[in-house]
Amino acid sequence: MKVTSHSGNPDETDIMTAVLQIGDRTINLDEIIPLLKQYGMLPQLLKEIVIDNATASIELSEEEVQKAYKQFYQQQQLGDEEQLQAWLKSRGWEREQLEYLVTRTLKLEKFKQETWGTKLESYFLQRKEKLDKVIYSLIRIKDIAIAQELYFRVQENEQPFAELAREYSQGPEAQTGGLIGPVELGVPHPILAKMLLKSQPGQVLPPTRLGDWILIVRLDNFIPAQLDAATQQRLLNEQFEAWLQGEIASAIKDGKLSVDNSTQS
């Protein structure tokens, strides 16, 4: 693969009329974007450009840069300059590009924190209901009469819930005695999640139809979500991804993707 040009003079016009030679195929510059679209690679390219633009003004201290290098060397298991040069060569990178690679992730994390860090608590409160976790037991069958009979057996303590689930439940939960979780409340069907949210631990709910199934549900444990470090990072990532997808969608919708040989972007 090589890059050539239509003219022998290395001026701006040559750069803009450059072509990519891959085997017997010659690709003009104005074909690149259509090809990226065709191969489904355009969103990824836009993503990287948006990230670079967003982090361009983010500054790092010398201590942060050194820490980033140390983590990079450890992650890539690079012990000396020779190993580093071999690593760069295998990826087609130059030494001058290394700092960009090493510091990019750290700059991105600082961008997330500076942009959404102060809004995390309010966003957490918005999301908390779906982040709370539950452990529950479930029996699902399709016969309402059998469902009523099983419900009364559980209510009268005639037979353990787990035993009935293994014998009668028609879903994969039968393998665990009906036990499911812990799972976030955003995972189950919204109707089932609402049922669990209104329940008290140990409470067995009467048979309830959900789609083709009749459900008998018991809430076993409720685990409130906490705004710990892991949750903070998750929420930062959620907000960043939502913003990023919006930026990509806007770029595609605005149609600012064509190659204009008369101007520079």
Buried (B, 14 or more C-beta within 10 A) or exposed (E): EEEEBEEEEEEEEBEBBBBBEEEEEEBEBBBBBEEBEEEEEBBEBBBEEBBEEBBEEBEBEEEBBEEBBEEBBEEEEBEEEEEBEEBBEEEEBEEEEBEEEBBBBBBBBBBBBEBBBEEBEEBBEEBBBBBBBBBBBBBBBEEEEBBBEBBEBBEEEEEBBBEBBBEBBEBEBBEBBBBBBBBBBEBBEEEBBEBBBEBEEEEBBEBBEBEEBBBBBBBBEBBEBEBEEEBBBBBBEEBBEEBBEEBBEEBBEEEEBEEEEEEEE
